[in-house]
Amino acid sequence: MPGNNNHRLVLFDIDGTLVRCGPTPRRVFKRALEQTFGTAGPIDEWIFDGKTDPLIVRELIEAAGVDWDDRLAEMALKLYVEGLARELPGEAAKRILPGVVPLLEGLRERGALLGLLTGNVRDGARVKLESLGLWDYFPFGGFADDSHLRSEIATAAVRRAGEFSGGRFAGKDIVIVGDTPHDMRCGRHLGAKAVGVATGRSPVEELMDAGAGAALGNLSDTEQAVSSILT
């Protein structure tokens, strides 16, 4: 059933949806795994899209045939965030994707509550978005610190939205915006609407097939994007 508030909760993925951060995150991730596990496995050809940071660590280490160690995995993610904080601000290739800032402003003007729903650990998400001046748009979110499962991250984000706003969000009050089929599916258990943006690897057709209520080529047309999200 719909919540009893008058606002819409819009939860955004980060990489491929809001921003591109260039080669720095993968390079730093690789170095962190090599420093902890002694290998980064087949990272150069590994697809990160739609996966959580802890899941990527586990997949790469398992693919490398190395024994799993929770302590080393935690250390690897800590080193990754530290390296990201040092190196990402100087990454020349990082950029905000077209239409993102006008869309965020337009949603806020219409009373939408904005948050994050991302496979990044929180500190990594903050580094990425702060480096491009976007962090302050999102007062809360769900992160990979909450779970390696996107469905559980979605639940955490909705809980924090309620804590932040004092409102209640359920069903179509919640809109998830992302660029992968994983994003389109992650809020099904909440009855959330998903809006796809084909600025990652997945074309519009694939996002629709994964359950998107709407899918856009990009976010450049602000009115179209706002309408797709809020109606």
Residue pairs with C-beta under 8 A, 6 or more apart in sequence:
1 170
1 171
2 170
2 171
2 172
2 173
3 167
3 168
3 169
3 170
3 171
3 173
4 167
4 168
5 165
5 167
5 168
5 169
5 173
6 111
7 111
7 112
7 113
7 165
7 167
7 173
8 111
8 112
8 113
8 173
8 174
8 175
8 229
8 230
9 112
9 113
9 115
9 158
9 161
9 169
9 173
9 174
9 175
10 107
10 112
10 113
10 114
10 115
10 175
10 177
10 229
11 115
11 116
11 117
11 141
11 142
11 154
11 157
11 158
11 161
11 174
11 175
11 176
11 177
11 187
11 192
12 18
12 114
12 115
12 116
12 117
12 118
12 138
12 177
12 178
13 116
13 117
13 118
13 119
13 176
13 177
13 178
13 179
13 180
13 183
14 116
14 118
14 120
14 125
14 128
14 129
15 21
15 25
15 48
15 49
15 118
15 120
15 128
15 200
16 49
16 97
16 178
16 179
16 180
16 199
16 200
16 201
17 97
17 177
17 178
17 179
17 183
17 197
17 199
17 200
18 96
18 97
18 100
18 129
18 134
19 94
19 95
19 96
19 97
19 100
19 128
19 129
19 132
19 134
20 93
20 94
20 95
20 97
21 88
21 91
21 93
21 94
21 128
21 131
22 91
22 92
22 93
22 94
23 91
23 93
24 84
24 87
24 88
24 91
24 93
24 94
25 84
25 88
25 124
25 128
26 43
26 48
27 87
28 80
28 83
28 84
28 87
28 88
29 40
29 43
29 56
29 80
30 40
30 43
30 44
31 40
31 79
31 83
32 76
32 77
32 79
32 80
32 83
33 39
33 40
33 41
33 43
33 57
33 60
33 61
33 76
34 40
35 76
35 79
36 72
36 73
36 75
36 76
36 79
37 61
37 64
37 66
37 69
37 72
37 76
38 66
39 61
39 64
39 66
40 60
40 64
41 59
41 60
41 61
41 62
41 63
41 64
41 66
42 60
42 63
42 64
43 60
46 56
46 59
46 60
46 63
47 201
48 56
49 179
49 180
49 182
49 200
49 201
49 202
50 119
50 150
50 178
50 180
50 181
50 182
50 183
51 59
51 119
51 182
52 119
52 120
52 144
52 147
52 148
52 149
52 150
52 153
53 77
53 80
53 119
53 120
53 121
53 124
53 144
54 73
54 77
54 121
54 144
54 148
55 119
55 144
55 148
57 73
57 76
57 77
58 68
58 73
58 148
61 68
61 73
62 68
77 121
77 124
80 124
81 121
81 123
81 124
81 127
84 124
84 127
84 128
85 123
85 127
88 94
88 127
88 128
88 131
89 131
91 131
94 128
94 131
94 132
95 132
96 132
96 134
97 199
97 218
97 219
98 218
98 219
98 220
99 218
99 219
99 220
99 221
99 222
99 225
100 134
100 219
101 134
102 222
103 219
103 222
103 225
103 226
104 114
104 134
104 137
106 222
106 223
106 225
106 226
107 114
107 226
107 229
107 230
108 114
108 137
110 226
110 230
112 229
112 230
113 161
113 164
113 165
113 167
113 169
114 137
114 138
114 139
115 138
115 139
115 140
115 141
115 142
115 157
115 160
115 161
115 164
116 125
116 138
116 140
116 141
116 142
116 143
116 157
117 141
117 142
117 150
117 153
117 154
117 157
117 176
117 178
117 183
117 186
117 187
118 125
118 141
118 142
118 143
118 144
118 153
119 144
119 150
119 153
120 128
120 143
120 144
121 143
121 144
121 145
122 141
122 143
122 144
122 145
125 141
125 143
126 135
129 135
129 137
129 138
139 164
140 157
140 160
140 161
140 163
140 164
141 157
141 160
142 153
142 154
142 155
142 156
142 157
142 158
142 160
143 153
143 156
144 153
146 152
146 153
146 156
147 153
147 156
150 182
150 183
150 185
150 186
151 186
151 187
151 188
151 189
153 186
154 176
154 186
154 187
154 189
154 190
154 192
155 189
155 190
158 169
158 170
158 174
158 190
161 167
161 169
162 168
162 169
170 190
170 191
171 190
171 191
171 192
172 191
172 192
172 193
174 187
174 190
174 191
174 192
174 193
175 192
175 193
175 194
175 195
175 229
175 230
176 183
176 184
176 186
176 187
176 192
176 193
176 194
176 195
177 183
177 194
177 195
177 196
177 197
177 229
178 184
178 186
178 194
178 196
178 197
179 196
179 197
179 198
179 199
179 200
179 201
179 202
179 207
180 200
180 201
180 202
180 207
181 202
181 206
181 207
181 209
181 210
183 194
183 196
184 194
184 196
184 207
184 210
184 211
184 212
185 194
185 210
185 211
187 193
187 194
188 211
193 213
194 210
194 211
194 212
194 213
195 212
195 213
195 214
195 215
195 216
195 228
195 229
196 202
196 204
196 207
196 208
196 210
196 212
196 214
196 215
196 216
197 207
197 215
197 216
197 217
197 218
197 219
198 204
198 207
198 215
198 216
198 217
198 218
199 217
199 218
199 219
202 210
204 215
204 216
204 217
207 215
208 215
214 228
214 229
216 224
216 225
216 228
219 225
